[in-house]
Amino acid sequence: MKLKDKVCIVTGAASGIGKEIALTYAREGGKVVIADMNKPAAQATADEIVKAGGTAMAVAMDVTSEEQVNAAVAEVVAAYGGVDVLVSNAGIQIVHPVEDFPYAEWKKMLAIHLDGAFLTTKACLPHMYAGKRGGSIIYMGSVHSKEASVLKAPYVTAKHGLIGLSKTIAKEGAKYGVRSNVICPGFVRTPLVDKQIPEQSKALGISEDDVIKKVMLKDTVDGEFTTTQDVAEVALLFASFPSNALTGQSLIVSHGWSME
């Protein structure tokens, strides 16, 4: 098992990409922490893992609250003795053209995606640094960490920012054996994306089918959505890689939508 007895915190893990990563980590022997604002849903995912023979616990975590983040990480360390992997995955989407974007919603987006990444990283790093335990920090970026799309100014800004944060952590953490990388998925058919389809249809004045074919998937090589399992496999690679040879990187998983 690639993650046997590794303590893995996954934020936003009660559904979607985060849940798939948590399930994958559990199958590989990880002690998985389902961190989510929705504690009952997080507990349901943890129960699912335990029922399948894995090890998991649920913690309530609003990633924009330093108090909640620190308390949740302390709870994990008390239960499992440390932290080996952090997947900063929690996120939302709000779409408007820039001239109509409410400032409060801009700040909300940056708080969840960037402040959340910073706060969870800051809380976990001391436990990875202690005794040079080492570890892996994985940020859930996006193709929008590399590219821009209309209507998504704060999302694009935040996802670009995660690459800068990851590169900094890679340099600071190397001497402690801590790696840091970013996963950059294309469109994954999650509730977050499903919500965007009618929103973009209305904002762009096109059909929902055209949003999928002519906006979301038009630049892929095969017109296919990326799957949660596609993303989870990359998360497993980053979590289990054995050395600092793979750090400070961003890997695009997008059916060729963006190529570097």
GUKETOR-232144 format. One record per atom (N, C-alpha, C): x, y negated, z. Coordinates in steps of 0.2 Angstrom, whole numbers, padded with zeros to 4 digits, always signed. Each point is the difference from the previous one (the first is absolute). Layout:
// GUKETOR-232144
XYZ...
END
This chain:
// GUKETOR-232144
+0004+0006+0000-0004-0006+0000+0004-0006+0000-0001-0005-0004+0004-0006-0002+0000-0005+0006-0005+0000+0004-0001-0005+0005-0001+0004+0007+0002+0006+0001-0001+0003+0006+0002-0004+0007-0005-0001+0004+0000-0003+0006+0002-0008-0001+0000-0003-0006+0001-0007+0000-0007-0003+0001+0001-0006+0004-0005-0004+0002-0002-0005-0005-0006+0000-0003-0001-0004-0006-0006-0004+0001+0000-0007+0001-0005-0004+0001-0002-0003-0007-0007+0001-0002-0002-0002-0006-0006-0005+0001+0001-0006-0002-0006-0005+0001-0005+0000-0005-0006-0002+0002-0005+0001-0005-0002+0007-0003+0001+0005+0005+0000+0007-0002-0006+0003+0001-0006-0003+0001-0006+0003+0001-0003+0002-0006+0002-0003-0006-0003+0001-0006+0005-0001-0006-0002+0001-0006+0004-0002-0006+0007+0003+0000+0005-0004-0002+0007+0002-0001+0003+0002+0007-0001-0004+0005+0002+0001+0006-0001+0007+0003-0007+0002-0001-0002+0006+0002+0004+0006-0003+0000-0001-0007+0004+0005-0004+0007+0001+0002+0003-0006+0002+0007+0001+0002+0000+0003+0007-0004-0001+0004+0000+0003+0007-0001+0008-0001-0005+0002-0004-0001+0007-0001+0006+0003-0003+0003-0003-0005+0006+0003-0003+0006+0000+0006+0001-0005+0004+0005+0001+0005-0002+0005+0005-0006+0001+0002-0002+0005+0004+0002+0007-0003-0002+0001-0006+0002+0007-0003+0007+0001+0000+0004-0005+0000+0008+0001+0000+0003+0000+0007-0005+0000+0005+0002+0001+0007+0001-0006+0004-0002-0006-0003+0001-0006+0004-0005-0001+0006+0002-0003+0005-0005-0002+0005-0003-0007-0002-0006+0000-0003-0003-0005-0003-0004-0005+0004+0001-0006+0000-0004-0005+0004-0005-0004-0005-0006+0001+0001-0005-0003-0005-0002-0007+0004+0003-0005-0003-0001-0007+0003-0005-0004-0005-0005-0002+0003-0005-0003-0004-0005-0005+0005-0002-0005-0003-0005-0004+0004-0006+0004+0001-0002+0005-0004-0006+0004+0001+0002+0006+0004+0000-0001+0007+0002+0006+0004-0004+0006-0001-0006+0000+0000-0004+0006-0001+0002+0004-0007+0001-0004-0005+0002+0003-0006+0007+0003+0000+0004-0004+0004+0007+0002+0001+0000+0007+0004-0004+0000+0005+0000+0006+0004-0003+0006-0004-0005-0001-0005-0002+0005-0004+0005+0003-0005+0005-0004-0002+0005+0002-0004+0005+0004+0004+0002-0003+0006+0004+0004+0004-0003+0007+0002-0006+0000+0001-0004+0007+0002+0001+0004-0006-0001-0002-0006+0001+0004-0006+0007+0003+0000+0005-0004+0001+0007+0003+0000+0001+0005+0005-0003-0001+0006+0001+0005+0006-0004+0006-0002-0006-0001-0003-0004+0006-0001+0004+0005-0005+0004-0004-0005+0004+0004-0005+0006+0003+0003+0002-0001+0006+0006+0002+0003+0005-0004+0001-0001-0007-0002+0005-0005+0001+0000-0004+0006+0004-0005+0001+0001-0004+0006-0002-0007-0002-0004-0003+0004-0002-0007-0002-0004-0003+0006+0001-0007+0000-0004-0004+0005-0002-0006-0004-0006-0003+0003-0002-0006-0003+0001-0006+0005+0002-0006-0003+0000-0006+0004-0003-0005-0003-0003-0005+0004-0004-0006-0003+0006-0005-0001+0000-0003-0006+0005-0005-0002-0003-0005-0005+0000-0006+0002-0001-0006-0005+0007-0002-0001+0002+0001-0006+0007-0002-0001+0002-0007+0000-0005-0004+0001+0001-0007+0000+0001-0003+0007-0001+0005+0005+0000-0001+0007+0007+0002+0003+0004-0004+0002+0006+0002+0003-0001+0004+0006-0005-0002+0004-0001+0004+0006-0003+0007-0001-0004+0001-0005-0003+0006-0002+0006+0005-0003+0004-0003-0004+0005+0004-0003+0005+0002+0005+0002-0004+0004+0005+0002+0005-0003+0005+0005-0006-0001+0002-0004+0005+0004+0000+0007-0003-0002+0000-0006-0001+0006-0004+0007+0004-0001+0005-0004-0002+0007+0004+0000+0002+0002+0006-0001-0004+0006+0002+0003+0006-0004+0006+0002-0006+0001-0002-0004+0006+0001+0002+0006-0003+0003-0002-0006+0003+0006-0004+0006+0002+0003+0004-0004+0002+0007+0001+0003-0001+0004+0006-0005-0002+0004-0002+0004+0006-0002+0007-0001-0004+0001-0006-0002+0007-0001+0005+0004-0004+0004-0003-0004+0004+0004-0005+0007-0001+0001+0002-0005+0004+0007-0001+0002+0004-0005-0005-0003-0002-0005+0004-0005-0005-0004-0001-0006+0003-0003-0005-0003-0001-0007+0005+0001-0005-0001+0004-0005+0004+0002-0005-0002-0003-0007-0006-0001-0001-0003-0002-0007-0005-0005+0002+0000-0006-0004-0005-0005+0000-0002-0001-0007-0007+0001-0001-0003-0001-0007-0004-0006+0001+0002-0006-0002-0004-0006+0001-0005-0001-0006-0006+0003+0001-0005+0001-0006-0006-0004+0001-0002-0003+0006-0006-0003+0000-0001-0006-0004-0005-0001-0003-0001-0005-0005-0007-0001-0002-0002-0006-0003-0006-0002-0003+0001-0003-0006-0006-0002-0004+0000-0004-0006-0005-0005+0000+0002-0006-0002-0005-0005-0001+0002-0004-0006-0005-0001-0005+0001-0003-0006-0003-0006-0001+0003-0005-0003-0002-0007-0002+0005-0003-0004-0002-0004-0005+0005-0005-0003+0003-0004+0005+0006-0002-0001+0004-0004+0005-0004-0006+0002-0003-0004-0005-0003-0006+0002-0006+0001+0005-0003+0006+0000-0006+0001+0004+0002+0005+0006+0006+0001+0001+0002+0005+0006+0000-0004+0006-0005+0002+0005+0000-0003+0006+0007+0001+0004+0002-0005+0003+0006+0000+0004+0000+0006+0005-0006+0000+0004+0000+0005+0005+0001+0007-0003-0003+0001-0006+0001+0007-0003+0007+0001-0002+0003-0005-0003+0008+0000-0002+0004+0003+0007-0002-0004+0005+0004+0002+0006-0002+0007+0003-0006+0002-0001-0002+0007+0002+0004+0005-0004+0001-0001-0006+0003+0005-0004+0007+0000+0001+0004-0006+0001+0007+0000+0002+0001+0003+0007-0005-0001+0005+0001+0003+0006+0000+0007+0000-0005+0003-0003-0001+0007+0000+0006+0004-0004+0002-0003-0006+0005+0004-0004+0007-0002+0003+0002-0006+0001+0006-0002+0002+0002+0000+0008-0005-0004+0003+0001+0000+0007-0001+0007+0003-0004+0004-0002-0001+0007+0002+0006+0004-0001+0003-0001-0006+0006+0004-0001+0006-0002+0004+0001-0007+0002+0005-0002+0004-0001+0002+0007-0007+0000+0003-0001+0001+0007+0001+0008+0001-0002+0004-0005+0001+0007+0001+0007+0002+0000+0004-0003-0005+0007+0001+0000+0003-0002+0006-0001-0006+0002+0003-0002+0006-0001+0004+0006-0006+0003+0001-0002+0004+0005+0004+0007+0000+0001+0003-0006+0003+0006-0001+0007+0000+0000+0003-0005-0003+0008+0000-0001+0004+0002+0007-0002-0003+0006+0004+0001+0006+0000+0008+0001-0005+0003-0001-0001+0008+0001+0004+0004-0005+0001-0003-0006+0004+0003-0005+0007-0001+0001+0002-0006+0002+0007-0002+0002+0003+0003+0006-0005+0002+0005+0003+0003+0006+0003+0006-0001+0006+0000+0002+0005+0006+0000+0001+0002-0008-0001-0005-0004+0001+0001-0007-0004+0006-0003-0007+0000+0003-0004+0005-0002-0002+0000-0008+0000-0006-0002-0001-0001-0007-0007+0000-0002-0002+0000-0007-0007+0000-0002-0001-0002-0006-0006-0001-0002-0002-0002-0007-0006-0005+0001+0001-0006-0003-0006-0004+0000-0002-0001-0008-0007+0001-0001-0002+0000-0006-0006-0005-0001+0001-0005-0004-0005-0005-0001-0005+0002-0006-0006-0001+0000-0005+0001-0005+0000-0006-0004+0004+0000-0005-0001-0006-0005-0005+0002-0005+0002-0002-0006-0005+0000-0006+0004-0001-0006-0003+0002-0006+0002-0003-0006+0001-0008+0000-0005-0002+0004+0000-0008+0001+0006-0002+0005+0004+0004+0002+0007-0002+0003+0005-0002-0006-0002+0002-0006+0004-0001-0006-0003-0004-0005-0007+0000-0001-0004-0003-0005-0005-0005+0004-0003-0004-0004-0006-0004+0002-0006+0002-0004-0006-0002+0004-0006+0001-0004-0004-0006+0002-0005-0002-0004-0004-0006+0002-0005+0002+0006-0002-0005+0004-0004+0001+0005+0003+0002+0007+0006+0002+0000+0003+0004+0005+0006-0004+0003+0000-0007+0001+0006-0003+0002+0003+0002+0006-0004+0000+0006+0003+0002+0006+0003+0008+0000-0004+0004-0003+0002+0007-0001+0007+0001-0003+0000-0004-0006+0006+0001-0004+0006-0003+0004-0001-0006+0004+0005-0003+0004+0002+0004+0005-0005+0003+0004+0002+0005+0005+0004+0006-0002-0002+0003-0005+0003+0006-0003+0007-0001-0002+0001-0006-0003+0007-0002-0002+0004-0001+0006-0003-0003+0005+0004-0001+0007+0002+0006+0003-0004+0006-0001+0002+0006+0004+0007+0002-0003+0001-0001-0006+0007+0002-0003+0005-0003+0003-0001-0007+0001+0006-0004+0004+0001+0003+0007-0006+0001+0004+0001+0003+0006+0003+0006+0001-0002+0005-0005+0003+0006+0000+0008+0000-0002+0002-0004-0004+0007-0001-0002+0004-0002+0007-0003-0005+0003+0003-0002+0006+0001+0005+0006-0006+0004+0001+0000+0006+0005+0006+0005-0003+0000+0001-0006+0005+0005-0003+0007-0002+0002+0002-0006+0000+0006-0003+0002+0001+0000+0007-0005-0002+0004+0001-0001+0007+0000+0007+0003-0004+0005-0002-0001+0007+0003+0005+0005-0002+0004-0001-0005+0005+0005-0003+0004+0003+0005+0003-0005+0005+0005+0003+0005-0003+0004+0005-0007+0000+0000-0004+0004+0005-0003+0006-0003+0001+0001-0007-0003+0005-0003-0007-0001-0002-0002-0006-0001-0007-0002-0001+0000-0002-0008-0004+0003-0004-0001-0001-0007-0007-0004+0000+0000-0004-0006-0006-0004-0001-0002+0000-0007-0006+0002-0002-0002+0000-0008-0007-0002-0001-0002-0002-0006-0006-0002-0002-0003+0005-0005-0006+0002+0001-0004+0003-0005-0004-0005-0004+0000+0001-0006-0004-0005-0004-0005+0004-0005-0006+0001+0003-0005+0004-0004-0003-0005-0005-0003+0003-0006-0005-0003-0004-0006+0001+0003-0006-0001-0004-0006+0001+0003-0002+0007+0002-0002+0000+0007-0002+0007+0002-0007-0001+0002-0004+0005-0002-0007+0000+0001-0002+0001+0007+0001-0005+0004-0002+0000+0007-0006-0005+0001-0003+0000+0006-0006-0005+0002+0003-0007-0002+0006-0001+0002+0003-0007-0002-0001-0002-0007+0002+0005-0004-0001-0001-0007-0007+0000-0003-0004+0004+0003-0007+0001-0002-0003-0007+0001+0002-0003+0006-0003-0007+0002+0002-0005-0005+0006+0000-0003+0002-0005-0005-0004+0000-0007-0002+0006-0002-0003+0001-0006-0006-0005-0002-0005+0000+0005-0005-0004-0001+0002-0008+0001+0005-0001+0004+0002-0007+0002+0003-0002-0006+0005+0004-0003+0003-0003-0006-0004+0000-0006-0005+0004-0001-0005+0000-0005-0004-0007+0000-0002-0002+0006-0003-0006+0001+0004-0006-0002+0006+0000+0003+0005-0006-0001+0002-0001-0007+0001+0006-0003+0003+0000-0007-0006+0000-0006-0006+0001+0002-0005+0000-0004+0000+0006-0005+0002+0006+0002+0000+0006-0004-0003+0005+0004-0001+0006-0004-0003+0006+0003+0004+0003+0005-0002+0004+0005+0004+0004+0004+0004+0005-0004-0003+0003-0005+0004+0005-0004+0006-0004-0003-0001-0006-0002+0006-0004-0003+0005-0002+0005-0002-0001+0006+0005-0001+0005+0004+0005+0001-0002+0006+0000+0004+0006+0001+0004+0001-0006-0003+0000-0006+0004+0002-0006+0005-0006-0003-0003-0006+0001+0004-0006-0003+0004-0004+0005-0001+0001+0006+0003-0004+0005+0005+0005+0004-0003+0005+0004+0003+0004+0004+0005+0005-0003-0002+0003-0005+0004+0006-0003+0002-0002-0007-0001-0006-0002+0002-0001-0007+0007+0000-0002+0005-0001+0005+0007+0001-0001+0003+0007+0002-0004+0004+0002+0003+0007+0002+0001+0004-0007+0004+0005+0001+0002+0004-0006-0006+0005-0002-0005+0001+0004-0005+0005-0001-0007-0001+0003-0001-0007+0002-0006-0002+0002-0003+0004+0006+0005+0002+0005-0002+0004+0006+0002-0004+0006-0005+0000+0005+0002-0002+0007+0006+0004+0003+0004-0004+0004+0004+0004+0004-0004+0003+0006+0002+0006+0002-0004+0003+0006+0004-0001+0006-0004+0001+0006+0002-0001+0006+0006+0005+0001-0001+0006-0003+0006+0005+0001+0006-0002-0003-0001-0003-0006+0006-0003-0003+0004-0004+0004-0003-0004+0004+0003-0005+0004+0003+0003+0007-0004+0005+0002+0002+0004+0006+0007+0004-0001+0000+0002-0006+0007+0004-0002+0006-0005+0000-0001-0006-0002+0005-0005+0000+0002-0001+0008-0006-0001+0003+0001-0002+0008+0004+0006+0003-0001+0006-0002+0003+0006+0003+0008+0000-0002+0001-0002-0006+0007-0001-0002+0004-0005+0004-0003-0006+0000+0003-0005+0004+0001+0002+0008-0005+0003+0002+0000+0002+0007+0006+0005+0002+0000+0005-0005+0005+0006+0001+0007-0001-0003+0001-0005-0003+0007-0001-0004+0005+0000+0006+0005+0004-0001+0005+0001+0005+0006-0005+0001+0000-0005-0004+0006-0005+0001-0002-0007-0002+0004-0004+0001+0000-0007-0002+0001-0002-0007+0001+0006-0004+0000-0001-0007-0006-0003-0003-0006+0002+0003-0006-0003-0003-0003-0005+0005+0002-0006-0001-0003-0005+0005+0000-0007-0004-0004-0004+0002-0001-0007-0003-0003+0001-0007-0004+0005-0001-0002+0001-0007-0008-0001+0000-0002-0001-0006-0007+0000-0001-0002+0005-0006-0004+0004+0001-0002+0005-0005-0007+0000-0003-0001-0001-0006-0006-0002-0004-0004+0007-0001-0006+0001+0002-0004+0006-0002-0006-0002-0003+0000-0001-0007-0005-0004-0003-0003+0003-0007+0002+0006-0002-0001+0002-0006+0003-0004-0006+0006-0003+0002+0003-0004-0005-0003-0007-0001-0004-0002+0004-0003-0007+0000+0006-0005+0000+0004+0001+0005+0006-0005+0001+0006+0005-0001+0005-0002-0004+0006+0004-0001+0006-0004+0002+0005+0002+0004+0006-0003+0001+0006+0005+0000
END
